[in-house]
Amino acid sequence: MRNYGQFCPIARGSEILAERWTPIILRNILQGCRTFNQIAAGAPGLSRALLTRRLRELEHAGVIQIRPKPDGHGSLYEPTAAGQDLSGVLLALGFWAERWTELTTKHTDPEMVLWSWCQEFLRRDLLPDRRVVVRFDCLFGGRKTRGWLLIEGREGELCRVDPGFGDDLVVTIADPLIFTHWHMGRVDWATALRSGGIQVSGPRALSRALPTWNAGPETNARRRAELEQTAGAVPASPR
């Protein structure tokens, strides 16, 4: 962890948060990821060695605590009071980026949208009582990927391997940008379907219920409206 050698609080805070991947790791932990694999799933491209190093640095900084799992196999990673207090910092960073940076296709990996949906925004109260498997066929960066949302016992799990129960719905994401815009609450589901960027095949009832299982569009749209209201009260700086 770098040391700027400055008394300034911004410099001292940057010693912790300005390291590559650290804000993403902390975001995942604050969103409820508790195991190494859960944290890693929300940070594709991050090596396990660097993740291990960053977690130890956060522990040393007093931002997280690492304790053994009750069964003795592996560890649990939980935010301390100092770590919880950083949620406002990360939200402020997100608000700034939402206002001043552009969302482009390079930011729209559909697998990350699915991870966010399942990790933070899954409406468990609206999930069907029976087992349902939704297959997502995604195109991103010239490569095709496939994932499954397994719903069972009013819980949802994102699977990288076919769970083997057959597909009840198949969602084809031909345009990751429109899929991301929907998740961010910038377009509604009907508009996304009409664009052709998202296609759903399967029973009508399930197809219509699918978008209601994601609280992301409504939540993200509300957050953006709150941001715009707050920003409107403060003179905007020129771009």
N, C-alpha and C positions, 0 to 999 in steps of 0.2 A: 504494500500500500504506500503510495507516494506521500511525501511530506513537503509542503510548500514552505515551511519555515516562517509562516506569517501568523500574526495574532488575530487577523481578521476572521470573524465567524464564518464568512462565506468560504474562505480558504480552508478553514478547519473542517467545515461540512463537506467541501469538495474532496478532501482527502478520503472520505468514505464513499460518497455517492458518484464521484466523477470517474470511477474505474469502469472500464468496459464490462457490460453485462450486469453490473451490480444493481442498477435500478430495475431491470427486468426480473432478476432473481427476487428482489425485495417485493416487487409487485405481485409475483406469483405467491409468495408466502403470505402477504397481506390479503390475498384473495382466497386463502384457505388451503393452499398446497402445504402438506406437512411431511411428505416423504421425498427422498432424493429423486425417485422416478417421476413423481408428480411435478416437482419443480422443473426437472429436465424436459418434460413433455411440453411445457409452456415456453421453452427457450431452445427451439430447434437451431442447430448450428453451433451451440455451445458444447465444447468438449467436456467429458465427465471430469477430467483432471482439473480444468479451469473452474468448473462448477464447485468441485471440492475445495479448491483454494479460496474462491470467493466466499463460500459459506463459512470457512474458518476465519476469514478476515472480518466478516460481519459479526461473528461470535466474539472475536477479540475486541471489536469496537463496542460491544454491548448492545448491538442492534437486534440480534437473535440469540436464542438459547438452543443448544443441541443436547438432546437427552436420548438415552436408549429407548427403543420400543419396549412395551411391556413384555413381549415374548423373547426379547433379547436379540432379535434379528434385525439389524439395521438401526437407524436413528430417526428421530422426529425433530423437525425444525419449526420453532415457534417464535413469533416476534416478542420482544420484551416491551416494556412501556415506552422505551426510547424508539423502538422499531414501529410501534403503533402510532407514535407521534409523527412519524415520517409520512404517514398516509396523506396528510395535508400537503406536504411538499410535492409528492408524486402527482396528486390531483392538480396542483397549481401548474406543474410542468405540462400535464396533459391539456389543461385549459389553454395554456400559452400555445402549444402546438396546434390545437384545434383552431385557434384564431389566426395564427400567423404562418402555418405551413400547409402545403398542399398534399392531399391524399392522392397518390398515383398508383398505377398498377404494380409497381415494385413493392408496395406496402400491403398488398392484398392477397397474401397466401391464404386460400380458403381453409387449409388445415388449421391455421391460427384462429380464424373466425369460428370454426367448429369447436376448438379448444375453449375459446372465450365463452361461447354459448353454453357448453356443458359445465365449465368450471364455475362460472359466475352467474349466468342468466337463465339456467334451466328452470322452467315453471313446473316443478314436481307436482304441484296441486292440480295441474291440468293434464298430466300424463295419463294414458289409458291404463286400466287395471290389468290387462293381459300383456303378455310379451309381444313387443313390436320391434322389428329390425328395419332400420332405415339405412340404405346404402347411398353413399355420396361419391359420385364420380366427378373428379375435379381436374381442371386444366389450369396450370400455373407455370409461367416461365418456360413454356414449350414442353413441359413434362406432364404426364397424366398420373394422378394418384387416386387412391380409393380408400375410403374409411367407412366405418359403420357406427351408427348410434344404436346401442342396444338398450332397450327400455324393458325393465322387469321389476315388479314390486314397487312401482312408482319411483324408481331410481333410474338414472341414465348413465351410461358408460360409453365413452368414445373408444372404439376398438380399431387398431391398425391391421388386425388380421380378422378374416371372416369368422364370426362367432359360430357359424355352422347351423343356424336355425332357419335359413331361407330368408329372402328379402321381401318384406311387406311393402316397402316403398323404395323407389329408386329416384334419387335427386341428381340431375346432371347439371353441374355448374360450368357452363361454357364461358361465362364472363365473371371472373372473380371480383372485378371492380363493382359490378351491380350487386353482387352478393354481399360485399362489404358495405356498400351504401345502405342496403336494407338493414343489415345488422346494426349500423350506426344510426338508424332512424332517419335517413335522408330521403329514402323512397319507401313507398309501401310495398307489400308483398304482391299485390295485383299488378303494380307497375313493373316490378322485377320480372314477373312471369310474362307480361306482354312484350317485354324487351327481347325475350328469347334467351336471355343470359342465364336463366334458371328454368329448368324443365322438371316436372314431377310426374311420375307414372306410378299408378297403384290405385287402390280403392278410393273413391271420391271422399268418403268421410274422413279417412286418414289424411288424404292430401290437403283437405281444408283445415284439419286440426293442426297439422305440422307447424305452421308459422306461429300459432298461439303458444307453443311450448317454449318460445324464446322471448324473454323479457327484455332483451337487449335493445331492440328498436325503440320501444317506449321509454326505457330508462335513459338511453343515450340521447334521444331527442329532448327529453326533459332537462338533462344536464346541459345540453347545448343552449337551450332557451335561457336557462339560469345564467350561463356564462355570458350570453349576449346582453341580458338585462344588466348584469354587473358591469360589463364592458361599456355599456351605453351611459353609465353614470360617471365614467372616468374619460376624460379627453383622450382619444386614441392617438398614439404616436404614428408618424408617417412610416410607411413601409420602406 
